[in-house]
Amino acid sequence: MIRLIRIVGFLLIASGAVMLLTWAIEPLRFLWPWIRALPLPIQIGMAAAALGFLLLLGTVIWERLEDRSQDSDLLDDS
């Protein structure tokens, strides 16, 4: 399940990165009005990219915290 969430997170991050690059890079800035003119569902999709990043970051931290408890258990056994 965590793997699926991470894949979705990476895909959402990629779409968000494309949006960011079109605004941040001067030669691509002419695309920004076109992107703002896109339908609302696509703009919501870009917001979902940011949410995907947070989701991905959360799963990484969650997995690390689980590993940390296992590491401390191993340390206590020795």
N, C-alpha and C positions, 0 to 999 in steps of 0.2 A: 504494500500500500504506500509506504513512504517513497518507493521508487517511482510510482505513478505520479504522486504529488510533485516530486522533483522534476519529472519530465514536463509536466504541465507548467511548473514554475519557470523552467528554462525557456519554454516556448513563449510564455507571456513576457519574460524579460527580453527576449529577442525582438518581439514586436514593439515593446516600449523603447528599446535602444534605437530601432529604426526611426521612431518618432522623434526621439531626442536628437539624433544626428541630423535630421532634416531641419531642425530649428537651430541647432548650435553651429553648424558649419555654414559659413557665409554663402558660398555658391549654391547650397541646397535650400537656402532660406526662401527662395521663390516658391518652393513646394508648400510652405507653411500655410498660406491662405487656402490652398487646395485641400490640405488636410483638415483645416478648420471647417471647410465647407462639406466635409464628409457627413454622412448620416449619423445621427445620434448613437445608434448601436455600435458603430465603429469607434466613435469617441469613447464610448463606455468600455469597449474592448481595450483601448489603450490604458484606461484607468485600471482595468483588470491586470494589465502588465505590471503595474506597480504593486498590486495586490499579490500577484504571483511571486514577485521578488520577496515580499514579506513572508509569504508562505514557505518559500524555499529556505530563506534564512531561518525561519522557525524550525523547520524539520532538521536542519543541520545542527542547530543548537540543541534540540531535543535529543537527537541521536548522540551527540557528544556528552550530554548529561547522563544518558543511560550508560555509555561506555565508561564514564568517570566513576559511577557507582560500582561497576564491575571491576574496574581497576583497583579501587579501594578494597573491595572484597578479596581480591587476589593478594594484595599487599598484607592484609590482616592474616591470611592463611600461612604466609611464610615466616 
